[in-house]
Amino acid sequence: MLALLADECFKVQIQTGLRRRVPDIDLVSVQELDIRSLDDAAILERAALEKRVLLTHDVNTVPHFAFKRLEAGRPMPGVVVVPDQMAIGQAIEELVVLVELGTDQDVDLQVLHLPI
């Protein structure tokens, strides 16, 4: 099962829904880790250190920093961009499938955009 890190603006409703649907999910938020003050590059570094896929609604800066990590040859366990306007139920369903069926190799070095 994929380990996840939700960035600061990632909807709490989606996180709650994921925890309800997948009780043993390995999901933490930047708020829970008390790293909300870090910038996107530092959040990606923390995600890489902990081998966590970053969940975000940020379609601009997070992918930019993810690609910069890749260009520099740095580890990047993956980013999943969930459009902010996507229905919460749909986002939960798609993430449940990814978390339960996806492997680290499926998302490693990838920036995925939902819907997949």
VOMIZA-41301 format. One record per residue: residue in three letters; x, y, z of N, C-alpha, C, O in turn. Coordinates in steps of 0.02 Angstrom, whole numbers, padded with zeros to 5 digits, always signed. Example, Ala and Ser with C-alpha at 12.3 -4.5 7.8 and 13.67 -1.06 7.14 Angstrom:
<atoms>
Ala+00660-00284+00390+00615-00225+00390+00660-00165+00390+00712-00166+00423;Ser+00642-00112+00354+00684-00053+00357+00645+00002+00394+00670+00057+00402;
</atoms>
This chain:
<atoms>
Met+00042-00059+00000+00000+00000+00000+00045+00062+00000+00095+00064+00035;Leu+00025+00112-00039+00064+00173-00044+00060+00214+00021+00007+00218+00052;Ala+00115+00244+00040+00117+00291+00095+00106+00361+00066+00134+00377+00014;Leu+00065+00401+00099+00044+00466+00072+00060+00523+00119+00060+00514+00180;Leu+00072+00581+00090+00079+00644+00127+00033+00695+00093+00041+00709+00034;Ala-00014+00722+00130-00059+00774+00104-00029+00842+00118-00010+00857+00175;Asp-00024+00883+00066+00004+00950+00077-00046+00994+00114-00102+00974+00129;Glu-00024+01054+00129-00062+01098+00174-00132+01113+00151-00178+01117+00192;Cys-00143+01121+00087-00209+01140+00062-00251+01081+00039-00306+01091+00013;Phe-00226+01020+00047-00263+00962+00023-00326+00954+00066-00322+00954+00128;Lys-00383+00947+00034-00447+00947+00069-00452+00894+00124-00440+00835+00112;Val-00469+00917+00183-00477+00873+00241-00532+00822+00228-00529+00766+00252;Gln-00584+00842+00191-00639+00796+00176-00615+00735+00137-00639+00679+00148;Ile-00568+00745+00092-00540+00690+00053-00498+00646+00099-00502+00584+00095;Gln-00458+00676+00142-00417+00638+00189-00461+00596+00235-00447+00538+00247;Thr-00515+00626+00260-00561+00591+00304-00594+00533+00268-00599+00478+00295;Gly-00616+00545+00206-00647+00492+00167-00599+00435+00153-00619+00377+00155;Leu-00537+00451+00138-00487+00398+00127-00476+00356+00190-00471+00295+00186;Arg-00473+00390+00246-00463+00353+00310-00523+00309+00326-00515+00255+00355;Arg-00582+00331+00308-00641+00290+00320-00643+00229+00273-00659+00174+00295;Arg-00626+00240+00211-00629+00186+00161-00572+00137+00169-00580+00077+00155;Val-00514+00161+00190-00455+00118+00197-00427+00130+00268-00380+00168+00276;Pro-00455+00096+00318-00436+00109+00387-00362+00102+00403-00336+00136+00447;Asp-00327+00059+00366-00255+00050+00380-00211+00092+00334-00151+00078+00328;Ile-00239+00142+00303-00201+00186+00258-00145+00221+00295-00152+00240+00353;Asp-00089+00228+00262-00031+00264+00290-00032+00334+00260+00001+00349+00210;Leu-00071+00378+00291-00082+00446+00267-00069+00494+00324-00099+00489+00377;Val-00025+00542+00311-00013+00596+00359-00017+00662+00321-00009+00664+00260;Ser-00031+00714+00357-00034+00781+00326+00024+00822+00351+00055+00807+00403;Val+00039+00876+00315+00093+00920+00338+00074+00951+00405+00119+00967+00445;Gln+00010+00960+00418-00011+00986+00483+00006+00937+00538+00030+00957+00591;Glu-00007+00872+00527+00008+00821+00577+00083+00816+00591+00104+00801+00647;Leu+00123+00828+00539+00196+00825+00547+00225+00892+00570+00285+00897+00583;Asp+00181+00942+00576+00201+01009+00597+00255+01038+00551+00305+01067+00574;Ile+00243+01030+00485+00291+01057+00436+00255+01103+00386+00279+01115+00331;Arg+00198+01129+00407+00158+01171+00362+00194+01234+00340+00177+01264+00289;Ser+00244+01256+00378+00279+01318+00361+00331+01307+00306+00358+01356+00279;Leu+00345+01244+00288+00395+01231+00237+00369+01247+00167+00308+01242+00155;Asp+00414+01266+00122+00393+01279+00053+00385+01213+00016+00402+01160+00042;Asp+00360+01218-00046+00346+01157-00085+00407+01114-00095+00403+01053-00091;Ala+00464+01144-00109+00525+01106-00120+00544+01066-00057+00564+01008-00062;Ala+00537+01097+00000+00553+01063+00063+00502+01009+00080+00520+00957+00108;Ile+00439+01020+00062+00387+00968+00073+00403+00908+00029+00397+00851+00052;Leu+00423+00919-00033+00442+00864-00078+00503+00827-00051+00508+00766-00057;Glu+00550+00864-00022+00609+00832+00008+00588+00786+00066+00611+00730+00071;Arg+00543+00811+00108+00519+00771+00165+00482+00709+00139+00491+00654+00166;Ala+00440+00718+00088+00404+00661+00060+00454+00609+00033+00444+00549+00043;Ala+00506+00632+00001+00557+00586-00026+00593+00550+00030+00605+00490+00026;Leu+00611+00586+00083+00646+00554+00139+00604+00500+00171+00630+00449+00194;Glu+00538+00511+00174+00492+00463+00206+00460+00415+00155+00419+00373+00173;Lys+00480+00422+00092+00453+00380+00038+00376+00383+00036+00342+00332+00034;Arg+00351+00445+00036+00279+00457+00034+00261+00493-00031+00296+00538-00053;Val+00206+00473-00060+00178+00506-00119+00142+00569-00094+00102+00566-00048;Leu+00157+00625-00126+00126+00688-00106+00059+00698-00140+00055+00693-00201;Leu+00008+00712-00101-00058+00729-00127-00066+00805-00125-00051+00836-00074;Thr-00088+00833-00181-00094+00906-00184-00151+00926-00231-00172+00887-00274;His-00175+00987-00221-00222+01017-00269-00184+01069-00311-00213+01097-00358;Asp-00122+01082-00295-00082+01134-00327-00057+01110-00395-00012+01070-00400;Val-00087+01136-00448-00069+01115-00516-00009+01154-00544+00017+01137-00596;Asn+00012+01207-00509+00065+01249-00535+00133+01237-00502+00179+01214-00535;Thr+00139+01253-00438+00205+01252-00408+00230+01182-00389+00289+01168-00398;Val+00187+01139-00362+00210+01073-00341+00238+01033-00400+00293+01007-00395;Pro+00201+01027-00456+00231+00991-00513+00296+01023-00537+00343+00987-00556;His+00300+01089-00536+00362+01124-00557+00421+01101-00514+00473+01083-00540;Phe+00411+01101-00448+00465+01080-00403+00479+01005-00409+00537+00984-00402;Ala+00428+00966-00422+00438+00894-00432+00482+00881-00494+00528+00841-00491;Phe+00467+00917-00548+00507+00908-00609+00579+00933-00599+00625+00905-00627;Lys+00588+00986-00559+00655+01009-00543+00694+00956-00505+00754+00947-00517;Arg+00660+00921-00459+00693+00866-00423+00715+00812-00472+00771+00786-00468;Leu+00670+00795-00518+00687+00743-00567+00746+00764-00610+00791+00724-00623;Glu+00746+00827-00633+00801+00852-00675+00868+00848-00638+00920+00838-00668;Ala+00865+00858-00572+00925+00857-00531+00945+00786-00511+00995+00776-00477;Gly+00905+00736-00532+00920+00667-00514+00905+00650-00442+00933+00602-00415;Arg+00862+00689-00411+00845+00678-00340+00786+00630-00336+00746+00627-00382;Pro+00780+00593-00282+00723+00546-00274+00657+00584-00268+00654+00638-00239;Met+00606+00554-00297+00539+00584-00294+00489+00527-00298+00475+00502-00352;Pro+00461+00507-00240+00416+00449-00239+00349+00460-00273+00308+00415-00275;Gly+00338+00519-00299+00277+00532-00338+00235+00588-00310+00237+00603-00250;Val+00197+00617-00355+00149+00670-00338+00084+00652-00372+00083+00633-00430;Val+00029+00660-00336-00037+00651-00365-00073+00718-00359-00086+00741-00304;Val-00089+00747-00416-00124+00811-00418-00199+00796-00427-00220+00766-00476;Val-00237+00818-00379-00310+00810-00380-00339+00879-00395-00331+00925-00355;Pro-00374+00886-00452-00403+00952-00467-00448+00976-00410-00488+00938-00384;Asp-00440+01038-00392-00478+01067-00337-00554+01062-00349-00592+01057-00302;Gln-00574+01065-00412-00646+01063-00429-00674+00992-00434-00734+00984-00444;Met-00631+00941-00429-00655+00872-00433-00701+00858-00373-00686+00878-00317;Ala-00756+00823-00386-00801+00804-00332-00764+00763-00279-00723+00721-00296;Ile-00778+00777-00217-00744+00743-00162-00752+00667-00167-00703+00631-00158;Gly-00812+00644-00180-00824+00572-00186-00783+00540-00241-00755+00486-00232;Gln-00778+00574-00298-00739+00548-00354-00664+00546-00335-00630+00497-00350;Ala-00640+00598-00303-00570+00600-00283-00555+00543-00235-00503+00510-00241;Ile-00600+00531-00187-00589+00477-00139-00588+00410-00176-00543+00369-00164;Glu-00636+00398-00220-00639+00335-00257-00575+00323-00297-00547+00268-00296;Glu-00552+00373-00333-00492+00365-00374-00430+00354-00331-00387+00314-00349;Leu-00426+00389-00276-00368+00380-00232-00369+00312-00197-00317+00282-00186;Val-00428+00287-00180-00434+00221-00149-00406+00169-00197-00368+00125-00177;Val-00424+00173-00260-00399+00125-00310-00323+00131-00315-00288+00080-00315;Leu-00298+00192-00319-00225+00201-00324-00189+00174-00263-00139+00140-00270;Val-00215+00189-00204-00182+00168-00142-00184+00092-00134-00135+00061-00114;Glu-00241+00062-00149-00249-00010-00138-00217-00053-00193-00193-00108-00179;Leu-00216-00028-00254-00190-00068-00309-00123-00044-00335-00086-00082-00367;Gly-00106+00018-00322-00043+00046-00347+00016+00022-00307+00011+00004-00249;Thr+00073+00023-00341+00136+00006-00308+00182+00066-00310+00170+00114-00347;Asp+00234+00063-00270+00282+00118-00271+00310+00130-00341+00322+00187-00361;Gln+00320+00076-00379+00346+00081-00447+00297+00117-00494+00318+00147-00543;Asp+00233+00112-00479+00183+00145-00522+00187+00221-00518+00170+00256-00566;Val+00208+00247-00461+00207+00319-00451+00276+00350-00443+00284+00411-00447;Asp+00327+00309-00432+00395+00334-00423+00416+00377-00482+00409+00356-00540;Leu+00441+00436-00468+00465+00483-00519+00409+00508-00565+00423+00532-00620;Gln+00347+00504-00543+00290+00524-00584+00252+00582-00552+00249+00588-00491;Val+00223+00623-00594+00173+00673-00574+00109+00652-00608+00101+00662-00668;Leu+00064+00624-00570+00000+00599-00597-00055+00650-00584-00057+00682-00532;His-00099+00657-00632-00156+00702-00625-00220+00660-00627-00230+00620-00672;Leu-00262+00670-00576-00328+00637-00577-00375+00677-00622-00367+00738-00626;Pro-00422+00646-00655-00434+00574-00654-00382+00537-00697-00356+00563-00746;Ile-00368+00476-00675-00318+00435-00710-00353+00397-00766-00321+00359-00802;
</atoms>
